[in-house]
Amino acid sequence: MKCVFRSSVLLLGFINFLSAQVSSCVTSAVPPIVSAEGYTERVGDINYVCNGVPGASVVANFTIAMNTNISNRISSGNILTGIIFTIDQGSGPQPVLVQPLLNLPNTLVYNGVSLTFSAQGTLALRVSDIRVNATLVSVNNQIIASLGINVAGVPLTTSQLTVGTPQRGLYVGYSSAIVCAQNGSPLPATIGFASLIAAKTVFASTRVTEGFADAFGPHSAGNNLNADTGQRIIARYSGLPQDASLFVPDVVAGSDAVQPTAGGDFEVPASGGAYAPSANGSLLLARVAGANANGAGGVPVYVPGAIGSGTVNFDSISQLQLDSTGSAYVVYEVVDANPSAQETAQFPTFLGLAPSGTRTASQTAETVFFAPQSTVGSASPTEPLPRYAGVTPQPDCGIIGDCSTYLPQLSVGNPPLQFSGAPGTGVQQGYFVVANTGGGVLQWTASVSYSNGSGWLSLDAYQGINGSNVRVYASPDGLTPGIYKATIAVNAGSAGSQSLPVTLTVTSPPAAPAPVPLISSVVSAASFAAVPVVPGSLTTILGSGFTGKTVSATFNTLPATVLFSNASQINLMVPAALGQVSSAQLVVTVDGSSSAAQTVQVAQFEPAIFSGAVLNQDYSVNDVNHGAAAGSILQIFVTGLSTSGTVTGHIFNEDISAPYYAGPAPGLFGVQQVDLVVPSDLTAMTTEVSICEAGSDGVKVCSVAAPLTVK
């Protein structure tokens, strides 16, 4: 077992005991709504307004820890880029030249920031353009920044600020799917939006809708500060025959434009769209030429003119490149938007296909996501900014209000399916009904997931268009007696998904008795040495048969606090009420089955240092590459100390009789923290440190020495 301990003070700032004449710092932030699909969402600016002695100066360290990964660009030396830190010392905001360091995946620090209070005794600081991975925070929960400053005695009015709220930013609607049929789809002699509509070329429309106002923003929007591009959307098509061709508009005018782009299969009349630049902005998407398959790179084919430059009408169409698998994609970038309105845009995808009497009708598939897409949710030197996870958007018809008018809607009928039988009695049969209760064309697929067992269910059919009766077959053959559960999921994409529970009961013999837990050894949770247990400290029990819903342990019938358990190991805190006994009877109980009592030795103290738990004054783990300076303070996390003995330390050949601190480790059950000052006369070396405790009789017990590097 590997134990890693981090002091909770990391989240509240480093306490270096600097002296500054500072009375308080008021902190604040205005949390924006951010896209829950985003890996690099810009959170609200963090503000500090501090009061102190006029003209006083201090050098301080600032810490900002998020409850998710920080995802700004990062350069060599773990320096985060794009973050803006300013200080106003009475003459206006000035940039802080100290570089932000990524200390942990979710924590940035500014070390050595010089602060000088104005003649009025105030100063103001602001940290802007921090980007975080919003996908790790549940929708409608809060992105939290935990703030720390190392000046002793300086209270922050709020050490934790809400700096963002994730909501889904992209919702999508599909009027129908493109069907490649024997009669084909004609193309006009000259390709343009109006000519394709006039030629009655087959098309299906895609509609994208903001989940909240300002979810779609151009490159110039505030949430795209220091970003590579504006908001992008990628549409991917698959299932096309090799002789097909696809065409999409080059520019898409949104719902608040002069005339929205539309194919006419949603409520908006067919039009290539018209747009006029305005002060408030209106949604406009431009196709990105040269974008890669993830949606990065390339350049938008259209840039809006200046405000007041007049109305532009759009008719330009481009053909998409179809690969050898019958797939294609298009990337659009938002080049204008109204940040105060929840906007939507739609575009038709036109199909060109020659007639063929031998063609088998096929239905294509389309998926739409925010772009660029990525799998990197932490700070990166090379990944695009912004970037997004491949989160499938939910239907937008609930926002628009046309779920039953233009869009297909999935309905699955029949009660939960229940089967019973013994192996060899034959296959059981049932059915359920799939129906389209909306408009358009419903394409659905069905799949089976098992809670236990596998392969005992089959369906006829697994996919279809619009309505169908689906037969379900359940076979008990090859199964041991018991109750088996599965779920049939019917997925119709944006038209919805539903599930049916399935239960198969196979005749069950009496349950086998539960295994009896067996204790093989009792060791220190820190050193894994076979030493006496200490009341109030951590101990590890090794053995077998520890797997169960309820795992407990007692010492002389006193309950211990179980912190971790698996099949062969239990970590627990020995009850402090065990008192001054020299031995105790240990019993482990799993789901009502108890082990044989085992006698364990009890001591009032038996110190042991956890592996990797010697921290330098800057909270880094002490090792050969991160030594402690002579005269600095070490934080050592141990278990096995009492509350009544005399705690001492030993470094190299020197005893340390008065630790800087020795007591409970904040927030860590059964763990003690001992802070030692490294002797100032030590030179650079690799040595050892140990922690000792002596009782009233003067007998001293020391831990196994831990390695220590002095720089």
Residue pairs with C-beta under 8 A, 6 or more apart in sequence:
1 525
1 528
1 540
1 569
1 571
2 611
2 612
3 525
3 526
3 610
3 611
3 612
3 613
4 612
4 613
5 610
5 613
5 637
5 665
5 668
5 671
6 619
7 615
7 619
7 635
7 665
7 666
7 673
8 666
8 667
9 15
9 148
9 666
10 63
10 65
10 104
10 107
10 148
10 619
11 63
11 65
11 146
11 148
12 63
12 146
12 147
12 148
12 159
13 61
13 62
13 63
13 147
13 148
13 149
13 150
13 159
14 61
14 63
14 148
14 150
14 618
14 619
15 150
15 152
16 61
16 150
16 152
16 617
17 152
18 58
18 59
18 60
18 150
18 151
18 152
19 58
19 152
20 52
20 56
20 58
20 60
20 115
20 151
20 152
20 154
21 52
21 53
21 56
21 58
22 50
22 51
22 52
22 53
22 56
22 58
22 117
22 151
22 153
22 154
23 51
23 52
23 154
24 50
24 51
24 154
24 155
24 156
24 157
25 48
25 49
25 50
25 51
25 149
25 154
25 155
25 156
25 157
26 48
26 49
26 50
26 157
27 46
27 47
27 48
27 147
27 156
27 157
27 158
27 159
27 161
28 46
28 47
28 49
28 158
28 161
29 43
29 44
29 45
29 46
29 47
29 145
29 161
29 162
29 163
30 44
30 45
31 43
31 44
31 142
31 143
31 161
31 162
31 163
31 164
31 165
32 42
32 43
32 44
32 164
32 165
32 214
32 223
33 164
33 165
33 166
33 167
33 212
33 214
33 215
34 41
34 42
34 43
34 134
34 143
34 164
34 165
34 166
34 167
34 169
34 223
35 41
35 134
35 166
35 167
35 168
35 169
35 170
35 211
35 215
35 370
35 388
36 134
36 135
36 137
36 139
36 166
36 167
36 168
36 169
36 391
37 134
37 135
37 168
37 169
37 170
37 369
37 370
37 388
37 389
37 391
38 133
38 134
38 135
38 169
38 370
38 386
38 387
38 388
38 389
39 71
39 133
39 134
39 135
39 374
39 376
39 377
39 386
39 387
39 388
39 389
40 71
40 72
40 131
40 132
40 133
40 227
40 385
40 386
40 387
41 131
41 132
41 133
41 134
41 164
41 166
41 223
41 386
42 129
42 130
42 131
42 222
42 223
42 224
42 225
43 66
43 130
43 131
43 132
43 143
43 145
43 163
43 164
44 163
44 164
45 126
45 127
45 128
46 64
46 126
46 127
46 128
46 130
46 145
46 147
46 161
46 163
47 124
47 125
47 126
48 124
48 125
48 126
48 147
48 149
48 156
49 122
49 123
49 124
50 115
50 117
50 122
50 123
50 124
50 125
50 154
51 121
51 122
52 117
52 121
52 122
52 123
53 117
53 121
54 117
54 118
54 119
54 120
54 121
55 116
55 117
55 119
56 116
56 117
56 121
57 114
57 115
57 116
57 117
58 114
58 115
58 151
59 112
59 113
59 114
59 115
60 113
60 115
60 149
60 150
60 151
61 109
61 110
61 111
61 112
61 113
61 149
61 150
62 109
62 110
62 113
62 127
62 147
62 148
62 149
62 150
63 103
63 107
63 108
63 109
63 146
63 147
63 148
63 149
63 150
64 107
64 108
64 109
64 127
64 130
64 145
64 146
64 147
64 148
65 104
65 106
65 107
65 145
65 146
65 148
66 106
66 107
66 130
66 132
66 143
66 144
66 145
66 146
66 163
67 106
67 137
67 143
67 144
67 146
68 106
68 132
68 133
68 134
68 136
68 137
68 143
69 105
69 106
69 132
69 133
69 136
69 377
69 378
69 379
70 80
70 102
70 105
70 106
70 107
70 108
70 130
70 131
70 132
70 133
70 378
70 379
71 131
71 132
71 133
71 377
71 378
71 379
71 380
72 80
72 81
72 82
72 83
72 129
72 130
72 131
72 379
72 385
73 80
73 81
73 82
73 379
73 380
73 381
73 385
74 80
74 81
74 102
74 379
74 380
74 381
75 81
75 381
77 99
77 101
78 101
78 102
78 103
79 99
79 100
79 101
79 102
80 99
80 100
80 101
80 102
80 108
80 379
81 226
82 129
82 131
82 225
82 226
82 385
83 100
83 108
83 127
83 128
83 129
83 130
84 95
84 126
84 127
84 128
84 129
85 95
85 96
85 98
85 100
85 110
85 113
85 125
85 126
85 127
85 128
86 93
86 94
86 95
86 96
86 125
86 126
86 128
87 93
87 94
87 96
87 113
87 115
87 123
87 124
87 125
88 94
88 123
88 124
88 125
89 115
89 116
89 117
89 118
89 123
90 118
90 119
90 120
90 122
90 123
93 124
93 126
96 110
96 113
96 125
98 110
98 111
98 112
98 113
99 110
100 108
100 109
100 110
101 108
101 109
101 110
101 111
102 108
102 379
103 109
105 378
105 379
108 130
115 123
116 123
117 123
128 225
129 225
129 226
130 145
130 163
131 385
132 143
132 164
133 377
133 378
134 143
134 164
134 166
135 166
135 377
135 389
135 391
136 377
137 143
137 166
138 166
139 166
139 167
139 168
140 165
140 166
140 167
141 165
141 166
142 162
142 164
142 165
143 162
143 163
143 164
143 165
143 166
144 160
144 161
144 162
144 163
145 160
145 161
145 163
146 159
146 160
147 156
147 158
147 159
147 160
147 161
148 156
148 159
149 156
167 211
167 212
168 211
168 391
168 393
168 394
169 210
169 211
169 212
169 215
169 216
169 370
170 208
170 209
170 210
170 211
170 215
170 233
170 368
170 369
170 370
170 393
171 208
171 209
171 210
171 211
171 393
171 394
171 395
171 396
171 399
172 206
172 207
172 208
172 209
172 368
172 393
172 394
172 395
172 396
172 494
173 206
173 207
173 209
173 266
173 346
173 395
173 396
173 397
173 400
173 406
173 407
173 494
174 204
174 205
174 206
174 207
174 366
174 407
174 440
174 493
174 494
175 204
175 205
175 206
175 207
175 263
175 265
175 266
175 406
175 407
175 440
176 204
176 265
176 408
176 440
176 441
177 204
177 363
177 364
177 365
177 366
177 441
177 443
178 202
178 203
178 204
178 237
178 240
178 349
178 351
178 363
178 364
178 366
179 202
179 361
179 362
179 363
179 364
179 441
180 240
180 241
180 244
180 351
180 353
180 359
180 361
180 362
180 363
180 364
181 359
181 361
182 355
182 356
182 357
182 358
182 359
182 361
183 355
184 353
184 354
184 355
184 356
184 359
185 201
185 202
185 350
185 351
185 352
185 353
186 199
186 200
186 201
186 352
187 196
187 199
187 201
187 245
187 352
188 195
188 196
188 198
188 199
188 201
189 195
191 247
191 317
191 319
192 272
192 315
192 316
192 317
193 249
193 261
193 271
193 272
193 314
193 315
193 316
193 317
194 272
194 315
196 203
196 247
196 317
196 350
197 263
197 264
197 270
201 247
201 350
201 351
201 352
202 350
202 351
202 353
203 263
203 265
203 348
203 349
203 350
203 351
204 263
204 265
204 348
204 349
204 366
205 262
205 263
205 265
205 266
205 346
205 347
205 348
205 349
206 235
206 346
206 347
206 348
206 349
206 366
206 368
207 266
207 344
207 345
207 346
207 396
207 400
208 216
208 233
208 344
208 345
208 346
208 368
208 396
209 342
209 343
209 344
209 396
209 399
209 400
210 216
210 342
210 343
210 344
211 399
212 342
213 338
213 339
213 340
213 341
213 342
213 343
214 221
214 223
214 337
214 339
214 340
215 231
215 342
216 231
216 283
216 334
216 337
216 343
217 223
217 224
217 230
217 231
217 334
217 337
217 339
218 224
218 230
218 231
218 333
218 334
218 335
218 336
218 337
219 227
219 229
219 230
219 333
219 335
220 230
221 230
221 231
221 337
221 339
224 230
224 231
224 386
226 385
227 385
227 386
228 296
228 384
228 385
228 386
229 296
229 333
229 372
229 384
229 386
230 333
230 334
230 335
231 333
231 334
231 337
231 370
231 386
232 288
232 291
232 295
232 331
232 332
232 333
232 334
232 370
232 371
232 372
233 285
233 295
233 331
233 332
233 334
233 368
233 369
233 370
233 371
234 291
234 294
234 295
234 329
234 330
234 331
234 332
234 368
234 369
234 370
234 371
234 372
234 373
235 248
235 329
235 330
235 332
235 349
235 366
235 367
235 368
236 327
236 328
236 329
236 366
236 367
236 368
236 369
237 246
237 320
237 327
237 328
237 329
237 349
237 364
237 365
237 366
238 325
238 326
238 327
238 364
238 365
238 366
239 326
239 327
239 362
239 363
239 364
239 365
240 246
240 322
240 326
240 327
240 328
240 364
241 326
241 353
241 359
241 362
242 322
242 324
242 326
243 353
243 354
243 356
244 322
244 326
244 351
244 352
244 353
245 319
245 320
245 322
245 351
245 352
245 353
246 319
246 320
246 322
246 328
246 349
246 350
246 351
246 352
247 317
247 318
247 319
247 320
247 349
247 350
247 352
248 287
248 317
248 318
248 320
248 330
248 347
248 348
248 349
248 350
249 261
249 272
249 273
249 287
249 314
249 316
249 317
249 347
249 348
250 286
250 287
250 301
250 302
250 314
250 316
250 317
250 318
251 261
251 273
251 275
251 284
251 285
251 286
251 287
251 301
251 302
251 314
251 316
252 261
252 273
252 284
252 285
252 286
252 314
252 332
252 345
252 346
252 347
253 259
253 260
253 261
253 273
253 274
253 275
253 282
253 283
253 284
253 314
253 345
254 260
254 261
254 282
254 283
254 284
254 285
254 337
254 343
254 344
254 345
255 268
255 283
255 343
255 344
255 345
256 282
256 283
256 338
256 341
256 343
257 273
257 274
257 275
257 276
257 282
257 283
257 284
258 274
258 275
258 276
258 282
258 311
259 271
259 273
259 274
259 275
259 313
260 268
260 271
260 273
260 345
260 346
261 271
261 272
261 273
261 314
261 345
261 346
261 347
262 268
262 269
262 270
262 271
262 273
262 346
262 348
263 270
263 346
263 347
263 348
264 270
265 348
265 406
266 346
266 402
266 406
267 402
267 405
267 406
268 346
272 313
272 314
272 315
272 316
273 313
273 314
274 311
274 312
274 313
274 314
275 282
275 284
275 304
275 311
275 312
275 314
275 336
276 282
276 309
276 310
276 311
276 312
277 304
277 305
277 306
277 307
277 308
277 309
277 336
278 307
279 307
280 338
280 340
281 336
281 337
281 338
281 339
282 336
282 337
282 338
282 343
283 334
283 336
283 337
283 338
283 343
283 344
283 345
284 304
284 334
284 335
284 336
284 337
285 332
285 333
285 334
285 335
285 345
285 347
286 300
286 301
286 302
286 303
286 332
286 333
286 335
287 300
287 301
287 302
287 318
287 330
287 331
287 332
288 295
288 298
288 299
288 300
288 301
288 331
288 332
288 333
289 298
289 299
289 300
289 301
290 297
290 298
290 299
291 297
291 298
291 331
291 371
292 298
293 329
294 371
294 372
294 373
294 374
294 384
295 331
295 369
295 371
295 372
295 373
296 371
296 372
296 384
296 387
298 331
300 333
300 335
301 318
302 335
303 335
304 335
304 336
305 312
317 350
320 328
320 329
320 330
321 328
322 328
331 371
332 347
337 343
342 399
344 396
344 399
344 400
349 366
363 441
363 443
363 465
365 443
367 392
368 393
369 388
369 390
369 391
369 392
369 393
370 388
370 391
371 388
372 384
372 386
372 387
372 388
373 387
373 388
373 389
373 390
374 383
374 384
374 387
374 388
374 389
375 389
376 383
376 387
377 389
393 494
394 494
395 403
395 407
395 494
395 495
395 496
396 494
397 403
397 406
397 407
397 494
403 409
403 438
404 437
404 438
404 439
405 438
405 439
406 438
406 439
406 440
407 438
407 439
407 440
407 494
407 495
408 436
408 438
408 439
408 440
408 441
408 442
408 466
408 492
408 495
409 436
409 437
409 438
409 442
409 495
409 496
410 434
410 435
410 436
410 437
410 442
410 444
410 490
410 492
410 495
410 496
410 497
410 498
411 434
411 435
411 436
411 437
411 498
412 432
412 433
412 434
412 435
412 490
412 498
412 500
413 432
413 433
413 435
414 430
414 431
414 432
414 433
414 500
416 500
416 501
416 502
416 503
417 430
417 432
417 472
417 474
417 488
417 500
417 501
417 502
417 503
418 502
418 503
418 505
419 428
419 430
419 474
419 476
419 502
419 503
419 504
419 505
420 428
420 504
420 505
420 506
421 428
421 476
421 504
421 505
421 506
422 476
422 481
422 506
422 507
423 476
423 477
423 478
423 479
423 506
424 476
424 477
425 476
427 473
427 474
427 475
428 473
428 474
428 475
428 476
428 504
429 471
429 472
429 473
429 474
430 471
430 472
430 474
431 469
431 470
431 471
431 472
432 469
432 470
432 472
432 488
432 500
433 467
433 468
433 469
433 470
434 444
434 446
434 464
434 467
434 468
434 469
434 470
434 490
435 466
435 467
436 442
436 466
436 467
436 495
438 495
441 465
441 466
442 465
442 466
442 467
442 492
442 495
443 463
443 464
443 465
443 492
443 493
444 463
444 464
444 465
444 490
444 491
444 492
444 495
445 462
445 463
445 490
445 491
445 492
446 459
446 461
446 462
446 463
446 470
446 488
446 489
446 490
446 491
447 462
447 488
447 489
447 491
448 457
448 458
448 459
448 486
448 487
448 488
448 489
449 486
449 487
449 489
450 456
450 457
450 484
450 485
450 486
451 484
451 485
451 486
451 487
452 482
452 484
452 485
453 479
453 484
453 486
453 504
455 478
456 474
456 475
456 476
456 478
456 479
456 484
456 486
456 504
457 472
457 473
457 474
457 475
457 486
457 488
457 502
457 504
458 472
458 473
458 475
459 470
459 471
459 472
459 473
459 488
460 470
460 471
460 473
461 468
461 470
464 470
472 488
472 502
474 502
474 504
476 504
476 506
479 504
479 506
480 506
481 506
481 507
481 508
481 509
482 506
482 508
483 503
483 504
483 505
483 506
483 508
484 503
484 504
484 505
484 506
485 501
485 502
485 503
485 504
486 501
486 502
486 504
487 499
487 500
487 501
487 502
488 499
488 500
488 502
489 497
489 498
489 499
490 497
490 498
490 499
490 500
491 497
514 548
514 590
514 591
514 592
514 593
515 544
515 545
515 593
516 545
516 593
516 594
516 595
517 543
517 544
517 545
517 546
517 588
517 589
517 590
517 593
517 594
517 595
518 543
518 544
518 545
518 595
518 596
519 541
519 542
519 543
519 586
519 588
519 595
519 596
519 598
520 542
520 543
520 544
521 530
521 541
521 542
521 543
522 530
522 533
522 539
522 540
522 541
522 542
522 586
522 598
522 600
523 529
523 530
523 531
523 539
523 540
523 542
524 531
524 538
524 539
524 540
524 606
524 608
524 639
524 640
525 537
525 538
525 539
525 540
525 571
525 608
525 639
525 670
526 538
526 608
526 609
526 610
526 611
526 613
526 638
526 639
526 640
526 703
527 608
527 609
527 703
527 704
528 540
529 608
529 704
531 603
531 606
531 608
531 640
532 600
532 601
532 602
532 603
532 606
533 539
533 555
533 574
533 584
533 600
533 601
533 602
533 603
533 606
534 574
534 602
534 603
534 604
534 605
534 606
534 639
534 640
534 641
534 642
535 574
535 575
535 576
535 577
535 578
535 579
535 602
535 604
535 642
536 573
536 574
536 575
536 576
536 642
536 643
536 670
537 573
537 574
537 606
537 639
537 640
537 641
537 670
537 672
538 563
538 571
538 572
538 573
538 574
538 639
538 640
538 669
538 670
538 671
539 571
539 572
539 573
539 574
540 569
540 570
540 571
540 572
541 553
541 569
541 570
541 572
541 586
541 588
542 568
542 569
543 568
543 569
543 570
543 588
543 595
544 567
544 568
545 567
545 590
545 593
545 595
546 565
546 566
546 567
546 568
546 569
546 570
546 588
546 590
547 566
547 567
547 590
548 590
548 591
548 593
549 591
550 589
550 590
550 591
550 592
551 562
551 565
551 570
551 588
551 589
551 590
552 559
552 560
552 562
552 588
552 589
553 559
553 560
553 562
553 570
553 572
553 586
553 587
553 588
553 589
554 560
554 586
554 587
554 589
555 574
555 575
555 578
555 584
555 585
555 586
555 600
555 602
556 578
556 581
556 584
556 585
557 585
558 575
558 577
558 578
559 575
560 572
560 573
560 574
560 575
561 572
561 573
561 575
561 669
561 670
562 570
562 571
562 572
563 571
563 572
563 573
563 669
563 670
564 570
564 571
565 571
570 588
573 669
573 670
574 670
578 584
578 602
580 604
581 602
582 601
582 602
583 599
583 600
583 601
583 602
584 599
584 600
584 602
585 597
585 598
585 599
585 600
586 597
586 598
586 599
586 600
587 594
587 595
587 596
587 597
587 598
588 594
588 595
589 595
603 701
604 642
604 644
604 645
604 695
605 640
605 641
605 642
605 645
605 693
605 695
605 701
606 640
606 701
607 638
607 639
607 640
607 641
607 647
607 691
607 692
607 693
607 701
607 702
607 703
608 638
608 639
608 640
608 703
608 704
609 636
609 637
609 638
609 689
609 690
609 691
609 703
609 704
609 706
610 637
610 638
610 639
610 671
611 706
612 621
613 636
613 637
613 638
614 621
614 622
614 634
614 635
614 636
614 637
614 689
614 706
614 707
614 708
615 621
615 622
615 634
615 635
615 636
615 637
616 622
616 626
616 627
616 628
616 632
616 634
616 635
617 628
617 629
617 632
617 633
617 634
617 635
619 635
620 626
622 628
622 634
622 708
622 709
623 707
623 709
624 686
624 709
626 709
627 684
627 709
627 710
627 711
628 634
628 678
628 708
628 709
628 710
628 711
629 678
629 710
629 711
630 678
630 679
630 680
630 681
630 682
630 683
630 710
631 677
631 678
631 679
631 680
632 677
632 678
633 660
633 675
633 676
633 677
633 678
634 675
634 676
634 677
634 678
634 689
634 708
635 673
635 674
635 675
636 649
636 673
636 674
636 675
636 676
636 689
636 691
636 706
637 665
637 668
637 671
637 672
637 673
638 671
638 672
638 673
638 674
638 691
638 703
639 670
639 671
639 672
640 672
640 703
641 647
641 662
641 672
641 674
641 691
641 693
642 693
642 695
644 695
644 696
645 693
645 694
645 695
645 696
646 693
646 694
646 695
647 659
647 662
647 674
647 691
647 692
647 693
648 655
648 656
648 657
648 659
648 691
648 692
648 693
648 694
648 700
649 655
649 656
649 659
649 674
649 676
649 689
649 690
649 691
649 692
650 656
650 689
650 690
650 691
650 692
650 702
650 705
651 676
651 678
651 679
651 682
651 687
651 688
651 689
651 708
652 679
652 682
652 685
652 687
652 688
652 710
654 679
654 682
656 676
656 677
656 679
659 674
659 675
659 676
660 675
660 676
660 677
661 673
661 674
661 675
662 672
662 673
662 674
662 675
663 672
663 673
664 671
664 672
664 673
665 671
665 672
665 673
666 673
674 691
676 689
678 710
682 710
683 710
684 710
684 711
685 709
685 710
686 707
686 708
686 709
686 710
687 707
687 708
687 709
687 710
688 705
688 706
688 707
688 708
689 705
689 706
689 708
690 702
690 703
690 704
690 705
690 706
691 702
691 703
692 700
692 701
692 702
692 703
693 700
693 701
694 700
694 701
